[in-house]
Amino acid sequence: MSFIQSMQERYTTKKYDPTKKISLEHIEELKEILRLSPSSINSQPWKFTFVSNQETRNKLAKVSWHNTSKVEDCDTVIVFSRINNIELFEKQIEETLHPGAINYYKEFLKPQSEEQIKSWFDRQVYLALGVLLSACAEMKIDSTPMEGIEPEEYDKILGLENYQTIVAVAVGYRDVEDQNQPAVKTKSRRPLDEVIKTV
Ligand SMILES: Cc1cc2nc3c(=O)[nH]c(=O)nc-3n(C[C@H](O)[C@H](O)[C@H](O)COP(=O)(O)O)c2cc1C
C-alpha cells in the first residue's frame, strides 16, 4: 500500500477494541522509530514512555478528560515528554553532539529565555509525534493523538523526573463500530489550493 493511501485511511480513533493487542514486535518497532526521529541539531530533548500496564492506564484515564475510554481500552499509551532541566540538557549535548551543533545551540538558543528554549524543545517533541502518527498509519495501527490530558498529573503518575509531559498518543485497534473511521465519516480537510502555495 502506498503512503498516500495510508494517510487517507488513518484517522483519530475514538473507540478501541480492548481485546485486540499490538504485537510485541510492533511495539518494539515503534520504540525504535521514535528513537530515530529527527530533531534540530540532533538535540533529542525528549523521552517517550510506553504504558501498556492496565492499572497505570486506568490511573492515566482518570486525568485524561474526554479521552478516558481511549486510554483504558487501547493497547498502549505513549507519553511524549520533553526535558525540563536546561543544565541537564546542556550536559547531554556536550557529551553527544559534535562541536558545530553545540556552537549553534550556544549562539542561537542559549541566549534566549528559558521559556523560549523550552518552546524549541516542544517543537522537536511535536515532530516526533508526527513521525509516530505516520508510522502507525503505515503499520495499520490505529492511534489517537491527545492533548486533552492533564500533563502534571501524568508526570506524577509516571514519576517523571527532569521531564514534563507534552502530549500522549493512544495506540491499538479500533472497535468495529467506531463512528469516526473514514468508512463511516468522510475525512475533512481544507482544499489543496488553500493550504499549498506553489511558486
Ligand atoms: C496535537 C494533537 C492533539 C489532539 N488532541 C486530541 C484529543 O485530546 N482527543 C481527541 O479525540 N483527538 C485529538 N486530536 C485529533 C484531532 O482532532 C484530529 O487529528 C483532527 O480532527 C483531524 O482528524 P483525523 O486525525 O481523524 O484525520 C489531536 C490531534 C493533534 C494533532
PDBQT file of the ligand as one rigid body, heavy atoms in Angstrom, charges set to zero:
ROOT
HETATM    1  C1  LIG A 201      -1.608  17.614  18.776  1.00  0.00    +0.000 C 
HETATM    2  C2  LIG A 201      -2.963  16.986  18.641  1.00  0.00    +0.000 A 
HETATM    3  C3  LIG A 201      -3.784  16.868  19.764  1.00  0.00    +0.000 A 
HETATM    4  C4  LIG A 201      -5.032  16.242  19.664  1.00  0.00    +0.000 A 
HETATM    5  N1  LIG A 201      -5.771  16.014  20.800  1.00  0.00    +0.000 NA
HETATM    6  C5  LIG A 201      -6.868  15.217  20.715  1.00  0.00    +0.000 A 
HETATM    7  C6  LIG A 201      -7.535  14.773  21.900  1.00  0.00    +0.000 A 
HETATM    8  O1  LIG A 201      -7.187  15.105  23.023  1.00  0.00    +0.000 OA
HETATM    9  N2  LIG A 201      -8.608  13.926  21.738  1.00  0.00    +0.000 N 
HETATM   10  C7  LIG A 201      -9.056  13.515  20.508  1.00  0.00    +0.000 A 
HETATM   11  O2  LIG A 201     -10.011  12.743  20.424  1.00  0.00    +0.000 OA
HETATM   12  N3  LIG A 201      -8.447  13.956  19.371  1.00  0.00    +0.000 NA
HETATM   13  C8  LIG A 201      -7.366  14.770  19.451  1.00  0.00    +0.000 A 
HETATM   14  N4  LIG A 201      -6.710  15.162  18.293  1.00  0.00    +0.000 N 
HETATM   15  C9  LIG A 201      -7.217  14.707  16.980  1.00  0.00    +0.000 C 
HETATM   16  C10 LIG A 201      -7.617  15.831  16.016  1.00  0.00    +0.000 C 
HETATM   17  O3  LIG A 201      -8.826  16.392  16.394  1.00  0.00    +0.000 OA
HETATM   18  C11 LIG A 201      -7.649  15.218  14.607  1.00  0.00    +0.000 C 
HETATM   19  O4  LIG A 201      -6.338  14.839  14.224  1.00  0.00    +0.000 OA
HETATM   20  C12 LIG A 201      -8.204  16.140  13.529  1.00  0.00    +0.000 C 
HETATM   21  O5  LIG A 201      -9.535  16.478  13.791  1.00  0.00    +0.000 OA
HETATM   22  C13 LIG A 201      -8.120  15.514  12.149  1.00  0.00    +0.000 C 
HETATM   23  O6  LIG A 201      -8.826  14.289  12.113  1.00  0.00    +0.000 OA
HETATM   24  P1  LIG A 201      -8.158  12.894  11.732  1.00  0.00    +0.000 P 
HETATM   25  O7  LIG A 201      -6.934  12.709  12.601  1.00  0.00    +0.000 OA
HETATM   26  O8  LIG A 201      -9.215  11.869  12.046  1.00  0.00    +0.000 OA
HETATM   27  O9  LIG A 201      -7.792  12.916  10.271  1.00  0.00    +0.000 OA
HETATM   28  C14 LIG A 201      -5.487  15.799  18.394  1.00  0.00    +0.000 A 
HETATM   29  C15 LIG A 201      -4.657  15.957  17.279  1.00  0.00    +0.000 A 
HETATM   30  C16 LIG A 201      -3.405  16.507  17.393  1.00  0.00    +0.000 A 
HETATM   31  C17 LIG A 201      -2.511  16.584  16.170  1.00  0.00    +0.000 C 
ENDROOT
TORSDOF 0
